[in-house]
Amino acid sequence: MVHEGAVMQMEKKTVWITGADRGVGFSLCEEFLRGGWRVFAGRFMPEWTALDTLKEKYPEALEILPLDVGSDDSVRAAAKATAARCGHVDLLVSCAGIAGGDDPEKTRAIYNVNVAGALRMVEAFLPLMQTGMKRLAFVSSEAGSVSVAHRDSGFAYTTSKTALNMLVRRMFRTLYPMGYTFRLYHPGWVRSYMSGKKSTVGNFEPEETAAVAYRQFTTDREAEDVLVMTDVSDEMWPY
């Protein structure tokens, strides 16, 4: 006879969240844990201890794994460690991102994380997503929307988000026929850590936009066959 608690544990949906140390990624971990999900959190900064505190609150539901989305080896190791712990991943959330600076070295780093990092994660984790919810979610930005571009700075960051949006579009065309659904989310102007320290300006705290993202990421839509970018106000953006 299977113990009732074990059945409940098996029935939990599983989400993998990159960029989980702080900001929107960390707040997403909190939202999913409160929602009863099993959460795999990608840790890039072991010196940042917020995830450890969250682990104390949710010892059975939260798994913390080292992850650098800019490294092939790190992503593969995270996928292997995940496979050893669970049968499948229902939802993959690509939240890791960096900004700041337009010199060639910084531009390469931004593209490596914001664009190639998302691709690495999908390629590595697709084998774990053949069953279950089969949903891919990406945190993007209005900064990457070509038709409404208005920023005069941040060339590397803005164009990396444009590239991410196109990457998601290409993934959608390939994977939707295989049963995958997609979420592309613009979190708004967040008081977050994109430049390395907590911003004092912005319209939203990370937990505010994460609450909306959680709802959008976990709720089915009538028209899953159309890829749209939505924002924190549930409005659709051109991309």
Backbone torsions as a table, in degrees:
resi	resn	phi	psi	omega
1	MET	NA	131.7	179.7
2	VAL	-84.1	131.2	179.4
3	HIS	-64.1	141.4	-177.4
4	GLU	-57.8	-39.3	179.8
5	GLY	-63.7	-35.2	179.1
6	ALA	-67.9	-37.9	177.5
7	VAL	-62.9	-44.2	179.3
8	MET	-61.1	-40.7	179.7
9	GLN	-64.0	-41.6	-179.6
10	MET	-66.1	-31.2	-176.3
11	GLU	-82.2	-8.5	179.3
12	LYS	-64.2	136.5	170.9
13	LYS	-75.6	152.4	-176.0
14	THR	-117.9	132.1	177.8
15	VAL	-124.0	142.8	174.3
16	TRP	-113.2	128.1	-176.1
17	ILE	-124.8	121.9	175.1
18	THR	-90.7	161.5	-179.0
19	GLY	63.4	39.7	-168.6
20	ALA	-91.1	-2.5	-175.1
21	ASP	-63.1	-39.1	-174.2
22	ARG	-160.2	179.7	176.9
23	GLY	65.0	-144.4	-176.2
24	VAL	-62.7	-40.3	179.8
25	GLY	-59.9	-45.0	178.1
26	PHE	-64.6	-43.4	179.6
27	SER	-64.3	-33.3	174.5
28	LEU	-64.2	-39.8	175.6
29	CYS	-56.9	-45.7	178.9
30	GLU	-60.2	-44.7	-178.8
31	GLU	-61.7	-46.8	-178.5
32	PHE	-66.6	-37.7	178.2
33	LEU	-65.1	-42.5	176.3
34	ARG	-63.4	-29.4	179.3
35	GLY	-81.4	0.1	175.7
36	GLY	90.3	13.8	179.3
37	TRP	-84.3	157.3	165.4
38	ARG	-88.3	125.4	-171.1
39	VAL	-115.5	127.0	168.4
40	PHE	-102.7	120.5	-176.2
41	ALA	-110.9	126.1	178.0
42	GLY	-82.4	119.3	-178.0
43	ARG	-102.6	121.5	176.8
44	PHE	-102.9	-28.2	-175.7
45	MET	-120.3	90.0	-178.3
46	PRO	-61.4	-20.9	179.4
47	GLU	-75.4	-14.4	179.1
48	TRP	-91.7	113.8	-163.5
49	THR	-98.9	7.8	-177.1
50	ALA	-60.0	-38.0	179.0
51	LEU	-64.3	-34.8	177.9
52	ASP	-63.0	-41.5	177.6
53	THR	-63.6	-40.1	178.5
54	LEU	-66.4	-35.4	178.0
55	LYS	-62.6	-36.5	177.9
56	GLU	-63.2	-32.4	-179.2
57	LYS	-80.6	-33.3	-178.4
58	TYR	-127.9	66.2	-173.1
59	PRO	-64.1	-30.2	-177.5
60	GLU	-90.0	-25.0	-171.4
61	ALA	-98.5	-19.9	-175.7
62	LEU	-107.7	126.9	173.5
63	GLU	-115.3	127.5	179.8
64	ILE	-109.9	121.7	-179.3
65	LEU	-126.1	141.3	177.0
66	PRO	-63.8	139.8	-178.5
67	LEU	-156.6	127.7	168.2
68	ASP	-122.3	104.7	-175.9
69	VAL	-66.3	-13.2	177.1
70	GLY	-82.8	0.8	-176.8
71	SER	-122.4	123.9	176.4
72	ASP	-57.6	-46.3	-176.8
73	ASP	-62.8	-41.4	-179.0
74	SER	-65.4	-43.0	179.9
75	VAL	-65.2	-43.4	178.7
76	ARG	-62.9	-39.9	179.4
77	ALA	-65.1	-38.7	178.4
78	ALA	-65.1	-40.9	178.6
79	ALA	-64.6	-41.6	179.3
80	LYS	-64.2	-43.2	179.5
81	ALA	-65.4	-36.3	178.3
82	THR	-66.2	-44.6	-179.9
83	ALA	-59.5	-32.2	179.9
84	ALA	-74.0	-16.0	-175.8
85	ARG	-106.5	-22.4	-177.8
86	CYS	-151.3	162.2	-175.8
87	GLY	-79.3	-32.3	-179.0
88	HIS	-159.4	165.3	174.7
89	VAL	-115.3	126.1	180.0
90	ASP	-80.1	-39.9	-171.1
91	LEU	-140.4	128.6	176.5
92	LEU	-110.8	121.0	-179.2
93	VAL	-111.4	114.4	177.5
94	SER	-94.2	102.3	-176.5
95	CYS	-115.5	-16.1	-177.4
96	ALA	-62.9	134.0	178.8
97	GLY	-164.1	152.2	177.1
98	ILE	-133.2	162.6	178.8
99	ALA	-147.4	-179.4	173.6
100	GLY	99.0	108.8	175.0
101	GLY	96.7	143.2	-178.9
102	ASP	-124.4	9.9	176.8
103	ASP	-69.2	160.5	-174.2
104	PRO	-54.7	-42.2	-178.4
105	GLU	-65.3	-43.8	-179.8
106	LYS	-68.7	-37.3	178.5
107	THR	-60.6	-43.7	178.4
108	ARG	-61.7	-41.4	-179.8
109	ALA	-64.8	-41.7	-179.2
110	ILE	-64.2	-45.0	178.7
111	TYR	-66.1	-36.4	-179.1
112	ASN	-63.5	-36.8	-179.7
113	VAL	-86.3	-52.8	-170.6
114	ASN	-71.5	-31.2	-176.3
115	VAL	-110.6	-63.0	-178.1
116	ALA	-63.0	-31.7	178.7
117	GLY	-61.7	-42.9	178.0
118	ALA	-64.5	-39.9	178.8
119	LEU	-65.6	-43.2	178.4
120	ARG	-56.4	-45.0	-176.9
121	MET	-63.5	-45.6	-179.6
122	VAL	-62.5	-47.0	-179.0
123	GLU	-60.8	-40.0	-176.6
124	ALA	-75.5	-31.9	-172.3
125	PHE	-100.2	-10.8	178.2
126	LEU	-54.2	-39.2	177.6
127	PRO	-59.1	-22.9	178.8
128	LEU	-91.9	1.4	-174.0
129	MET	-118.1	21.9	-176.9
130	GLN	-75.8	-15.6	176.7
131	THR	-128.6	171.3	177.2
132	GLY	85.9	-147.4	-172.3
133	MET	-69.6	-36.1	177.1
134	LYS	56.7	55.5	-178.7
135	ARG	-123.4	138.1	178.6
136	LEU	-118.5	125.9	-178.5
137	ALA	-123.7	140.1	-175.6
138	PHE	-133.5	130.0	174.7
139	VAL	-88.5	113.1	-178.1
140	SER	-112.8	-141.8	-178.2
141	SER	-169.9	151.8	170.8
142	GLU	-62.6	-19.3	179.7
143	ALA	-60.3	-23.3	-179.1
144	GLY	-95.0	1.3	-178.6
145	SER	-80.4	111.7	-173.7
146	VAL	-64.0	-44.8	-172.3
147	SER	-70.6	-19.8	179.7
148	VAL	-120.9	21.4	-178.8
149	ALA	-58.6	131.6	-178.6
150	HIS	-137.8	-7.3	-176.0
151	ARG	-77.1	143.8	178.9
152	ASP	-104.4	2.5	-179.9
153	SER	-141.3	173.1	177.9
154	GLY	74.2	46.6	-179.0
155	PHE	-54.5	-48.4	-175.2
156	ALA	-64.2	-45.2	-178.0
157	TYR	-66.2	-49.1	-176.1
158	THR	-63.1	-44.6	-179.0
159	THR	-71.0	-27.3	175.5
160	SER	-66.1	-35.5	178.0
161	LYS	-72.5	-33.8	173.1
162	THR	-61.6	-44.8	178.6
163	ALA	-64.0	-39.1	177.5
164	LEU	-61.7	-44.1	-179.9
165	ASN	-60.3	-41.7	178.3
166	MET	-67.9	-38.4	176.5
167	LEU	-58.6	-45.5	179.9
168	VAL	-64.0	-38.5	177.7
169	ARG	-60.8	-44.1	179.1
170	ARG	-65.7	-40.7	176.4
171	MET	-60.8	-42.9	-179.4
172	PHE	-57.7	-45.4	-178.3
173	ARG	-63.3	-32.6	-178.9
174	THR	-83.4	-42.8	-168.4
175	LEU	-96.1	-23.8	179.1
176	TYR	-58.2	-43.1	177.9
177	PRO	-61.5	-16.9	178.7
178	MET	-92.5	5.5	176.8
179	GLY	101.4	3.8	-179.7
180	TYR	-86.0	143.5	173.4
181	THR	-116.1	159.9	-169.5
182	PHE	-132.0	149.8	170.1
183	ARG	-132.8	130.0	177.0
184	LEU	-122.9	117.0	-164.9
185	TYR	-125.8	129.1	172.4
186	HIS	-101.4	111.6	-171.2
187	PRO	-79.2	-2.7	-175.4
188	GLY	86.2	-176.2	179.9
189	TRP	-82.8	100.3	-171.2
190	VAL	-99.6	139.5	171.4
191	ARG	-78.9	82.4	-170.6
192	SER	-125.4	-156.3	-169.8
193	TYR	-118.9	25.7	-173.4
194	MET	-58.3	-29.4	-178.9
195	SER	-101.5	12.7	175.2
196	GLY	106.4	-21.6	177.3
197	LYS	-138.5	159.9	-175.9
198	LYS	-63.0	124.6	178.8
199	SER	-73.2	145.6	177.2
200	THR	-98.6	-1.3	179.2
201	VAL	-121.2	156.9	-178.3
202	GLY	139.2	170.0	-177.3
203	ASN	-99.8	-18.2	-173.9
204	PHE	-137.2	145.6	167.5
205	GLU	-81.3	154.4	-179.0
206	PRO	-53.4	-40.1	-177.1
207	GLU	-68.3	-27.2	178.6
208	GLU	-68.0	-50.1	-178.6
209	THR	-73.6	-28.5	176.9
210	ALA	-65.7	-34.6	179.0
211	ALA	-63.6	-40.2	177.6
212	VAL	-69.4	-43.5	179.5
213	ALA	-59.0	-43.1	179.6
214	TYR	-57.6	-46.0	179.8
215	ARG	-63.2	-44.9	-179.1
216	GLN	-67.4	-37.6	-177.4
217	PHE	-71.2	-29.9	-172.7
218	THR	-100.7	-12.0	-177.7
219	THR	-95.6	131.6	176.5
220	ASP	-72.1	151.6	178.3
221	ARG	-113.4	154.6	177.2
222	GLU	-66.8	-37.2	-175.9
223	ALA	-111.7	71.1	178.7
224	GLU	-72.8	-12.3	-178.5
225	ASP	-83.8	5.4	178.0
226	VAL	-121.8	126.4	177.8
227	LEU	-88.2	124.7	178.8
228	VAL	-133.1	153.0	170.9
229	MET	-102.8	122.4	-178.5
230	THR	-113.6	159.8	-177.6
231	ASP	-119.5	-172.7	-174.9
232	VAL	-68.3	-15.4	176.8
233	SER	-101.5	11.6	-178.9
234	ASP	65.9	21.8	174.9
235	GLU	-90.9	153.6	177.7
236	MET	-96.7	141.9	-179.6
237	TRP	-116.6	144.6	168.6
238	PRO	-71.1	150.3	179.8
239	TYR	-142.5	NA	NA
